[in-house]
Amino acid sequence: MRKKEERANNVVIAVPSTTLIDPVLEIDYARKLASNMGIAENRVKTVRRIKKRSSQINVESTAMRSSPLLLVVEMESNEAKTEMLRKSRTLGQNPEYKNVYVNEDLTPSERVANRKL
C-alpha cells in the first residue's frame, strides 16, 4: 500500500520525443503546462524523469525516438492532481501541447489490471 500512497498526488506527463526538454528545466515545463491549463504554478511540487532501464536502451534507436518522454509530476494535493487530470482535455486546443498527455500515476500491477478491463 505504501507505493499507492506515494503516488496519490502524482500524474505522469507524456511528452513527444521530438520536444526537447533540458533535465534542469523539467519543473519549469510542468509549471508552464499547469499554468496553460489554468492551474496555479505553485501547485506543482516536484518533477522527475522516468528513465528507461539499461537493457531497454540498446533496442533499435528508431524505436527510442518514437517513445515519449515520461515525467512524473507530484502535485500539491489530491485535489490539484484531479484538477490537472480533468483540465488535461484542453491541451489539444493549444498547438504547443497538442501531443502531450496527462495520466494518473499507477503502480505496475494497477496498469496490468486496467489493461485487462
N, CA, C and O atoms as a GROMACS GRO file, in nm:
protein
  468
    1MET      N    1   0.081  -0.120   0.000
    1MET     CA    2   0.000   0.000   0.000
    1MET      C    3   0.086   0.127   0.000
    1MET      O    4   0.040   0.234  -0.040
    2ARG      N    5   0.209   0.115   0.045
    2ARG     CA    6   0.295   0.232   0.051
    2ARG      C    7   0.314   0.293  -0.088
    2ARG      O    8   0.311   0.415  -0.103
    3LYS      N    9   0.334   0.209  -0.188
    3LYS     CA   10   0.353   0.259  -0.325
    3LYS      C   11   0.231   0.340  -0.370
    3LYS      O   12   0.246   0.445  -0.432
    4LYS      N   13   0.113   0.292  -0.339
    4LYS     CA   14  -0.011   0.359  -0.378
    4LYS      C   15  -0.019   0.495  -0.308
    4LYS      O   16  -0.056   0.595  -0.369
    5GLU      N   17   0.016   0.498  -0.180
    5GLU     CA   18   0.011   0.624  -0.105
    5GLU      C   19   0.112   0.725  -0.158
    5GLU      O   20   0.084   0.845  -0.163
    6GLU      N   21   0.229   0.676  -0.199
    6GLU     CA   22   0.332   0.765  -0.254
    6GLU      C   23   0.287   0.827  -0.386
    6GLU      O   24   0.328   0.938  -0.419
    7ARG      N   25   0.205   0.757  -0.459
    7ARG     CA   26   0.160   0.803  -0.591
    7ARG      C   27   0.027   0.878  -0.586
    7ARG      O   28  -0.025   0.918  -0.690
    8ALA      N   29  -0.028   0.898  -0.468
    8ALA     CA   30  -0.161   0.956  -0.454
    8ALA      C   31  -0.175   1.094  -0.519
    8ALA      O   32  -0.281   1.126  -0.572
    9ASN      N   33  -0.069   1.174  -0.517
    9ASN     CA   34  -0.076   1.310  -0.571
    9ASN      C   35   0.001   1.325  -0.703
    9ASN      O   36   0.025   1.437  -0.748
   10ASN      N   37   0.038   1.212  -0.764
   10ASN     CA   38   0.122   1.217  -0.885
   10ASN      C   39   0.041   1.201  -1.013
   10ASN      O   40  -0.062   1.134  -1.017
   11VAL      N   41   0.091   1.266  -1.116
   11VAL     CA   42   0.043   1.243  -1.253
   11VAL      C   43   0.165   1.215  -1.340
   11VAL      O   44   0.276   1.253  -1.305
   12VAL      N   45   0.143   1.149  -1.451
   12VAL     CA   46   0.250   1.124  -1.547
   12VAL      C   47   0.220   1.203  -1.673
   12VAL      O   48   0.112   1.192  -1.731
   13ILE      N   49   0.316   1.283  -1.715
   13ILE     CA   50   0.302   1.361  -1.837
   13ILE      C   51   0.385   1.294  -1.945
   13ILE      O   52   0.505   1.273  -1.928
   14ALA      N   53   0.321   1.261  -2.056
   14ALA     CA   54   0.389   1.201  -2.172
   14ALA      C   55   0.412   1.312  -2.274
   14ALA      O   56   0.318   1.368  -2.329
   15VAL      N   57   0.539   1.341  -2.298
   15VAL     CA   58   0.578   1.448  -2.390
   15VAL      C   59   0.639   1.384  -2.514
   15VAL      O   60   0.721   1.292  -2.501
   16PRO      N   61   0.602   1.428  -2.634
   16PRO     CA   62   0.661   1.368  -2.755
   16PRO      C   63   0.814   1.377  -2.752
   16PRO      O   64   0.871   1.474  -2.703
   17SER      N   65   0.877   1.275  -2.804
   17SER     CA   66   1.024   1.270  -2.804
   17SER      C   67   1.085   1.381  -2.889
   17SER      O   68   1.203   1.413  -2.874
   18THR      N   69   1.006   1.440  -2.978
   18THR     CA   70   1.056   1.550  -3.061
   18THR      C   71   1.069   1.679  -2.982
   18THR      O   72   1.139   1.772  -3.024
   19THR      N   73   1.001   1.687  -2.867
   19THR     CA   74   1.010   1.804  -2.780
   19THR      C   75   1.133   1.789  -2.693
   19THR      O   76   1.142   1.695  -2.614
   20LEU      N   77   1.227   1.880  -2.707
   20LEU     CA   78   1.350   1.871  -2.628
   20LEU      C   79   1.333   1.949  -2.499
   20LEU      O   80   1.304   2.069  -2.500
   21ILE      N   81   1.352   1.879  -2.386
   21ILE     CA   82   1.341   1.942  -2.256
   21ILE      C   83   1.472   1.918  -2.182
   21ILE      O   84   1.512   1.803  -2.162
   22ASP      N   85   1.536   2.024  -2.141
   22ASP     CA   86   1.658   2.013  -2.061
   22ASP      C   87   1.619   1.958  -1.924
   22ASP      O   88   1.525   2.008  -1.863
   23PRO      N   89   1.688   1.856  -1.874
   23PRO     CA   90   1.653   1.798  -1.744
   23PRO      C   91   1.645   1.900  -1.631
   23PRO      O   92   1.567   1.883  -1.537
   24VAL      N   93   1.724   2.007  -1.638
   24VAL     CA   94   1.721   2.110  -1.535
   24VAL      C   95   1.590   2.190  -1.543
   24VAL      O   96   1.544   2.244  -1.442
   25LEU      N   97   1.532   2.198  -1.662
   25LEU     CA   98   1.413   2.281  -1.682
   25LEU      C   99   1.283   2.202  -1.681
   25LEU      O  100   1.179   2.256  -1.719
   26GLU      N  101   1.286   2.077  -1.640
   26GLU     CA  102   1.164   1.995  -1.641
   26GLU      C  103   1.055   2.052  -1.551
   26GLU      O  104   0.938   2.050  -1.588
   27ILE      N  105   1.093   2.102  -1.434
   27ILE     CA  106   0.992   2.159  -1.343
   27ILE      C  107   0.930   2.285  -1.404
   27ILE      O  108   0.812   2.311  -1.386
   28ASP      N  109   1.012   2.363  -1.476
   28ASP     CA  110   0.959   2.483  -1.543
   28ASP      C  111   0.859   2.443  -1.652
   28ASP      O  112   0.757   2.509  -1.670
   29TYR      N  113   0.890   2.335  -1.725
   29TYR     CA  114   0.800   2.286  -1.829
   29TYR      C  115   0.667   2.244  -1.767
   29TYR      O  116   0.560   2.278  -1.818
   30ALA      N  117   0.672   2.169  -1.656
   30ALA     CA  118   0.550   2.122  -1.589
   30ALA      C  119   0.469   2.239  -1.533
   30ALA      O  120   0.346   2.239  -1.540
   31ARG      N  121   0.538   2.338  -1.478
   31ARG     CA  122   0.467   2.455  -1.424
   31ARG      C  123   0.403   2.537  -1.535
   31ARG      O  124   0.291   2.587  -1.519
   32LYS      N  125   0.472   2.551  -1.648
   32LYS     CA  126   0.416   2.624  -1.762
   32LYS      C  127   0.294   2.549  -1.817
   32LYS      O  128   0.194   2.611  -1.853
   33LEU      N  129   0.304   2.417  -1.824
   33LEU     CA  130   0.192   2.334  -1.869
   33LEU      C  131   0.072   2.353  -1.777
   33LEU      O  132  -0.040   2.372  -1.824
   34ALA      N  133   0.095   2.348  -1.645
   34ALA     CA  134  -0.012   2.367  -1.548
   34ALA      C  135  -0.074   2.506  -1.563
   34ALA      O  136  -0.196   2.521  -1.559
   35SER      N  137   0.009   2.606  -1.580
   35SER     CA  138  -0.039   2.743  -1.595
   35SER      C  139  -0.127   2.757  -1.719
   35SER      O  140  -0.229   2.825  -1.715
   36ASN      N  141  -0.088   2.693  -1.830
   36ASN     CA  142  -0.168   2.698  -1.952
   36ASN      C  143  -0.301   2.626  -1.937
   36ASN      O  144  -0.395   2.652  -2.012
   37MET      N  145  -0.310   2.534  -1.840
   37MET     CA  146  -0.436   2.464  -1.814
   37MET      C  147  -0.520   2.538  -1.710
   37MET      O  148  -0.629   2.493  -1.677
   38GLY      N  149  -0.472   2.652  -1.659
   38GLY     CA  150  -0.545   2.728  -1.560
   38GLY      C  151  -0.523   2.681  -1.417
   38GLY      O  152  -0.607   2.705  -1.330
   39ILE      N  153  -0.411   2.615  -1.392
   39ILE     CA  154  -0.376   2.567  -1.259
   39ILE      C  155  -0.257   2.648  -1.211
   39ILE      O  156  -0.162   2.671  -1.286
   40ALA      N  157  -0.262   2.693  -1.085
   40ALA     CA  158  -0.152   2.774  -1.031
   40ALA      C  159  -0.020   2.697  -1.036
   40ALA      O  160  -0.014   2.580  -1.001
   41GLU      N  161   0.085   2.766  -1.081
   41GLU     CA  162   0.216   2.702  -1.096
   41GLU      C  163   0.270   2.648  -0.965
   41GLU      O  164   0.341   2.548  -0.964
   42ASN      N  165   0.236   2.713  -0.853
   42ASN     CA  166   0.289   2.669  -0.724
   42ASN      C  167   0.226   2.539  -0.674
   42ASN      O  168   0.268   2.486  -0.571
   43ARG      N  169   0.127   2.486  -0.745
   43ARG     CA  170   0.066   2.358  -0.706
   43ARG      C  171   0.149   2.240  -0.756
   43ARG      O  172   0.122   2.126  -0.718
   44VAL      N  173   0.250   2.266  -0.840
   44VAL     CA  174   0.344   2.162  -0.885
   44VAL      C  175   0.460   2.160  -0.786
   44VAL      O  176   0.532   2.259  -0.772
   45LYS      N  177   0.477   2.045  -0.717
   45LYS     CA  178   0.583   2.036  -0.616
   45LYS      C  179   0.716   1.990  -0.674
   45LYS      O  180   0.815   2.062  -0.665
   46THR      N  181   0.718   1.872  -0.734
   46THR     CA  182   0.842   1.818  -0.788
   46THR      C  183   0.816   1.750  -0.922
   46THR      O  184   0.703   1.711  -0.952
   47VAL      N  185   0.922   1.736  -1.000
   47VAL     CA  186   0.914   1.668  -1.129
   47VAL      C  187   1.038   1.579  -1.141
   47VAL      O  188   1.149   1.621  -1.109
   48ARG      N  189   1.017   1.457  -1.187
   48ARG     CA  190   1.130   1.369  -1.215
   48ARG      C  191   1.102   1.294  -1.344
   48ARG      O  192   0.988   1.264  -1.378
   49ARG      N  193   1.209   1.264  -1.414
   49ARG     CA  194   1.200   1.193  -1.541
   49ARG      C  195   1.204   1.043  -1.516
   49ARG      O  196   1.281   0.996  -1.432
   50ILE      N  197   1.121   0.969  -1.588
   50ILE     CA  198   1.127   0.823  -1.582
   50ILE      C  199   1.226   0.780  -1.689
   50ILE      O  200   1.207   0.808  -1.807
   51LYS      N  201   1.332   0.714  -1.646
   51LYS     CA  202   1.435   0.670  -1.740
   51LYS      C  203   1.412   0.526  -1.780
   51LYS      O  204   1.356   0.447  -1.705
   52LYS      N  205   1.456   0.495  -1.900
   52LYS     CA  206   1.449   0.357  -1.948
   52LYS      C  207   1.555   0.276  -1.876
   52LYS      O  208   1.661   0.328  -1.841
   53ARG      N  209   1.528   0.150  -1.855
   53ARG     CA  210   1.627   0.060  -1.797
   53ARG      C  211   1.738   0.038  -1.898
   53ARG      O  212   1.715   0.046  -2.019
   54SER      N  213   1.857   0.011  -1.850
   54SER     CA  214   1.972  -0.002  -1.940
   54SER      C  215   1.954  -0.115  -2.042
   54SER      O  216   2.005  -0.106  -2.153
   55SER      N  217   1.881  -0.220  -2.006
   55SER     CA  218   1.859  -0.329  -2.100
   55SER      C  219   1.767  -0.287  -2.215
   55SER      O  220   1.771  -0.345  -2.323
   56GLN      N  221   1.684  -0.185  -2.189
   56GLN     CA  222   1.593  -0.138  -2.292
   56GLN      C  223   1.656  -0.030  -2.380
   56GLN      O  224   1.608  -0.004  -2.490
   57ILE      N  225   1.762   0.031  -2.333
   57ILE     CA  226   1.823   0.141  -2.407
   57ILE      C  227   1.889   0.090  -2.535
   57ILE      O  228   1.892   0.163  -2.634
   58ASN      N  229   1.942  -0.031  -2.536
   58ASN     CA  230   2.013  -0.082  -2.651
   58ASN      C  231   1.923  -0.134  -2.762
   58ASN      O  232   1.971  -0.190  -2.861
   59VAL      N  233   1.792  -0.115  -2.747
   59VAL     CA  234   1.699  -0.154  -2.852
   59VAL      C  235   1.720  -0.057  -2.968
   59VAL      O  236   1.788   0.044  -2.952
   60GLU      N  237   1.663  -0.087  -3.082
   60GLU     CA  238   1.682  -0.002  -3.201
   60GLU      C  239   1.661   0.145  -3.169
   60GLU      O  240   1.568   0.181  -3.097
   61SER      N  241   1.747   0.228  -3.222
   61SER     CA  242   1.739   0.371  -3.194
   61SER      C  243   1.613   0.434  -3.252
   61SER      O  244   1.565   0.534  -3.198
   62THR      N  245   1.558   0.379  -3.359
   62THR     CA  246   1.434   0.434  -3.416
   62THR      C  247   1.319   0.415  -3.319
   62THR      O  248   1.232   0.502  -3.310
   63ALA      N  249   1.316   0.304  -3.248
   63ALA     CA  250   1.210   0.282  -3.150
   63ALA      C  251   1.223   0.379  -3.034
   63ALA      O  252   1.122   0.424  -2.980
   64MET      N  253   1.345   0.411  -2.997
   64MET     CA  254   1.368   0.504  -2.887
   64MET      C  255   1.321   0.645  -2.924
   64MET      O  256   1.268   0.716  -2.839
   65ARG      N  257   1.340   0.683  -3.048
   65ARG     CA  258   1.299   0.817  -3.089
   65ARG      C  259   1.149   0.834  -3.087
   65ARG      O  260   1.100   0.944  -3.065
   66SER      N  261   1.075   0.727  -3.109
   66SER     CA  262   0.930   0.740  -3.115
   66SER      C  263   0.864   0.728  -2.977
   66SER      O  264   0.748   0.764  -2.963
   67SER      N  265   0.935   0.678  -2.877
   67SER     CA  266   0.873   0.665  -2.745
   67SER      C  267   0.874   0.800  -2.675
   67SER      O  268   0.972   0.874  -2.683
   68PRO      N  269   0.766   0.833  -2.606
   68PRO     CA  270   0.756   0.965  -2.543
   68PRO      C  271   0.845   0.975  -2.419
   68PRO      O  272   0.883   0.874  -2.359
   69LEU      N  273   0.876   1.097  -2.384
   69LEU     CA  274   0.947   1.128  -2.261
   69LEU      C  275   0.843   1.129  -2.150
   69LEU      O  276   0.740   1.196  -2.164
   70LEU      N  277   0.867   1.057  -2.041
   70LEU     CA  278   0.770   1.049  -1.932
   70LEU      C  279   0.822   1.127  -1.812
   70LEU      O  280   0.933   1.104  -1.764
   71LEU      N  281   0.739   1.219  -1.763
   71LEU     CA  282   0.771   1.297  -1.644
   71LEU      C  283   0.670   1.267  -1.536
   71LEU      O  284   0.550   1.275  -1.559
   72VAL      N  285   0.717   1.232  -1.416
   72VAL     CA  286   0.629   1.213  -1.302
   72VAL      C  287   0.623   1.346  -1.229
   72VAL      O  288   0.725   1.400  -1.186
   73VAL      N  289   0.502   1.399  -1.215
   73VAL     CA  290   0.482   1.529  -1.152
   73VAL      C  291   0.406   1.508  -1.022
   73VAL      O  292   0.296   1.455  -1.021
   74GLU      N  293   0.468   1.551  -0.911
   74GLU     CA  294   0.400   1.545  -0.782
   74GLU      C  295   0.327   1.677  -0.761
   74GLU      O  296   0.388   1.784  -0.762
   75MET      N  297   0.198   1.667  -0.742
   75MET     CA  298   0.116   1.786  -0.721
   75MET      C  299   0.104   1.814  -0.571
   75MET      O  300   0.134   1.729  -0.487
   76GLU      N  301   0.060   1.934  -0.539
   76GLU     CA  302   0.048   1.979  -0.400
   76GLU      C  303  -0.051   1.895  -0.320
   76GLU      O  304  -0.028   1.868  -0.202
   77SER      N  305  -0.161   1.855  -0.384
   77SER     CA  306  -0.265   1.780  -0.314
   77SER      C  307  -0.338   1.690  -0.413
   77SER      O  308  -0.317   1.698  -0.534
   78ASN      N  309  -0.423   1.604  -0.359
   78ASN     CA  310  -0.503   1.517  -0.444
   78ASN      C  311  -0.601   1.600  -0.528
   78ASN      O  312  -0.632   1.563  -0.642
   79GLU      N  313  -0.649   1.710  -0.473
   79GLU     CA  314  -0.741   1.798  -0.548
   79GLU      C  315  -0.669   1.860  -0.668
   79GLU      O  316  -0.728   1.873  -0.775
   80ALA      N  317  -0.543   1.900  -0.649
   80ALA     CA  318  -0.466   1.957  -0.760
   80ALA      C  319  -0.443   1.853  -0.868
   80ALA      O  320  -0.449   1.884  -0.987
   81LYS      N  321  -0.417   1.729  -0.827
   81LYS     CA  322  -0.399   1.620  -0.924
   81LYS      C  323  -0.527   1.598  -1.004
   81LYS      O  324  -0.523   1.587  -1.126
   82THR      N  325  -0.639   1.592  -0.934
   82THR     CA  326  -0.768   1.572  -1.000
   82THR      C  327  -0.799   1.686  -1.097
   82THR      O  328  -0.851   1.663  -1.206
   83GLU      N  329  -0.768   1.807  -1.056
   83GLU     CA  330  -0.791   1.924  -1.142
   83GLU      C  331  -0.705   1.915  -1.268
   83GLU      O  332  -0.751   1.947  -1.378
   84MET      N  333  -0.580   1.873  -1.252
   84MET     CA  334  -0.491   1.862  -1.368
   84MET      C  335  -0.540   1.754  -1.464
   84MET      O  336  -0.536   1.772  -1.585
   85LEU      N  337  -0.585   1.640  -1.410
   85LEU     CA  338  -0.637   1.533  -1.495
   85LEU      C  339  -0.762   1.579  -1.568
   85LEU      O  340  -0.780   1.548  -1.686
   86ARG      N  341  -0.849   1.651  -1.498
   86ARG     CA  342  -0.973   1.698  -1.559
   86ARG      C  343  -0.947   1.802  -1.669
   86ARG      O  344  -1.009   1.798  -1.775
   87LYS      N  345  -0.855   1.893  -1.643
   87LYS     CA  346  -0.828   2.000  -1.739
   87LYS      C  347  -0.733   1.958  -1.851
   87LYS      O  348  -0.710   2.034  -1.945
   88SER      N  349  -0.678   1.837  -1.842
   88SER     CA  350  -0.584   1.792  -1.946
   88SER      C  351  -0.652   1.776  -2.082
   88SER      O  352  -0.585   1.771  -2.185
   89ARG      N  353  -0.782   1.768  -2.082
   89ARG     CA  354  -0.856   1.757  -2.209
   89ARG      C  355  -0.840   1.881  -2.295
   89ARG      O  356  -0.856   1.875  -2.417
   90THR      N  357  -0.809   1.994  -2.233
   90THR     CA  358  -0.796   2.119  -2.307
   90THR      C  359  -0.661   2.134  -2.375
   90THR      O  360  -0.640   2.228  -2.452
   91LEU      N  361  -0.568   2.042  -2.350
   91LEU     CA  362  -0.434   2.053  -2.408
   91LEU      C  363  -0.434   2.046  -2.560
   91LEU      O  364  -0.349   2.107  -2.624
   92GLY      N  365  -0.527   1.974  -2.618
   92GLY     CA  366  -0.534   1.959  -2.763
   92GLY      C  367  -0.563   2.090  -2.835
   92GLY      O  368  -0.536   2.103  -2.954
   93GLN      N  369  -0.619   2.187  -2.763
   93GLN     CA  370  -0.652   2.315  -2.824
   93GLN      C  371  -0.530   2.404  -2.842
   93GLN      O  372  -0.532   2.497  -2.923
   94ASN      N  373  -0.424   2.375  -2.768
   94ASN     CA  374  -0.301   2.454  -2.778
   94ASN      C  375  -0.201   2.378  -2.866
   94ASN      O  376  -0.161   2.267  -2.830
   95PRO      N  377  -0.159   2.436  -2.979
   95PRO     CA  378  -0.068   2.365  -3.069
   95PRO      C  379   0.063   2.322  -3.002
   95PRO      O  380   0.121   2.220  -3.040
   96GLU      N  381   0.109   2.396  -2.905
   96GLU     CA  382   0.234   2.364  -2.836
   96GLU      C  383   0.223   2.233  -2.756
   96GLU      O  384   0.321   2.161  -2.738
   97TYR      N  385   0.102   2.203  -2.708
   97TYR     CA  386   0.079   2.085  -2.624
   97TYR      C  387  -0.014   1.983  -2.689
   97TYR      O  388  -0.075   1.902  -2.619
   98LYS      N  389  -0.025   1.986  -2.820
   98LYS     CA  390  -0.120   1.900  -2.891
   98LYS      C  391  -0.098   1.751  -2.863
   98LYS      O  392  -0.195   1.678  -2.845
   99ASN      N  393   0.026   1.706  -2.860
   99ASN     CA  394   0.056   1.564  -2.840
   99ASN      C  395   0.108   1.534  -2.700
   99ASN      O  396   0.178   1.435  -2.681
  100VAL      N  397   0.076   1.618  -2.604
  100VAL     CA  398   0.115   1.597  -2.464
  100VAL      C  399  -0.005   1.537  -2.392
  100VAL      O  400  -0.118   1.585  -2.405
  101TYR      N  401   0.020   1.431  -2.315
  101TYR     CA  402  -0.088   1.362  -2.245
  101TYR      C  403  -0.059   1.356  -2.096
  101TYR      O  404   0.056   1.339  -2.055
  102VAL      N  405  -0.164   1.370  -2.016
  102VAL     CA  406  -0.153   1.364  -1.871
  102VAL      C  407  -0.236   1.245  -1.823
  102VAL      O  408  -0.354   1.234  -1.855
  103ASN      N  409  -0.172   1.156  -1.746
  103ASN     CA  410  -0.239   1.037  -1.694
  103ASN      C  411  -0.208   1.022  -1.546
  103ASN      O  412  -0.113   1.080  -1.494
  104GLU      N  413  -0.290   0.943  -1.480
  104GLU     CA  414  -0.268   0.915  -1.339
  104GLU      C  415  -0.144   0.825  -1.325
  104GLU      O  416  -0.118   0.739  -1.409
  105ASP      N  417  -0.068   0.845  -1.219
  105ASP     CA  418   0.050   0.764  -1.191
  105ASP      C  419   0.004   0.636  -1.122
  105ASP      O  420  -0.040   0.639  -1.007
  106LEU      N  421   0.013   0.524  -1.192
  106LEU     CA  422  -0.033   0.395  -1.141
  106LEU      C  423   0.084   0.303  -1.112
  106LEU      O  424   0.191   0.315  -1.172
  107THR      N  425   0.063   0.211  -1.020
  107THR     CA  426   0.163   0.108  -0.994
  107THR      C  427   0.160   0.010  -1.112
  107THR      O  428   0.060   0.004  -1.183
  108PRO      N  429   0.267  -0.065  -1.133
  108PRO     CA  430   0.266  -0.162  -1.244
  108PRO      C  431   0.151  -0.262  -1.236
  108PRO      O  432   0.094  -0.298  -1.339
  109SER      N  433   0.116  -0.307  -1.117
  109SER     CA  434   0.005  -0.402  -1.105
  109SER      C  435  -0.129  -0.337  -1.139
  109SER      O  436  -0.217  -0.404  -1.193
  110GLU      N  437  -0.145  -0.209  -1.109
  110GLU     CA  438  -0.268  -0.138  -1.146
  110GLU      C  439  -0.277  -0.122  -1.297
  110GLU      O  440  -0.386  -0.132  -1.354
  111ARG      N  441  -0.164  -0.097  -1.361
  111ARG     CA  442  -0.165  -0.084  -1.507
  111ARG      C  443  -0.208  -0.214  -1.573
  111ARG      O  444  -0.286  -0.212  -1.669
  112VAL      N  445  -0.158  -0.326  -1.522
  112VAL     CA  446  -0.194  -0.457  -1.577
  112VAL      C  447  -0.344  -0.481  -1.556
  112VAL      O  448  -0.413  -0.528  -1.647
  113ALA      N  449  -0.394  -0.450  -1.438
  113ALA     CA  450  -0.537  -0.471  -1.408
  113ALA      C  451  -0.624  -0.383  -1.500
  113ALA      O  452  -0.728  -0.428  -1.547
  114ASN      N  453  -0.582  -0.259  -1.525
  114ASN     CA  454  -0.660  -0.171  -1.612
  114ASN      C  455  -0.657  -0.217  -1.759
  114ASN      O  456  -0.755  -0.201  -1.832
  115ARG      N  457  -0.545  -0.276  -1.800
  115ARG     CA  458  -0.535  -0.327  -1.937
  115ARG      C  459  -0.633  -0.439  -1.961
  115ARG      O  460  -0.687  -0.453  -2.070
  116LYS      N  461  -0.657  -0.521  -1.857
  116LYS     CA  462  -0.746  -0.636  -1.870
  116LYS      C  463  -0.892  -0.593  -1.877
  116LYS      O  464  -0.977  -0.671  -1.922
  117LEU      N  465  -0.924  -0.472  -1.833
  117LEU     CA  466  -1.064  -0.426  -1.834
  117LEU      C  467  -1.113  -0.389  -1.969
  117LEU      O  468  -1.228  -0.349  -1.984
   0.00000   0.00000   0.00000
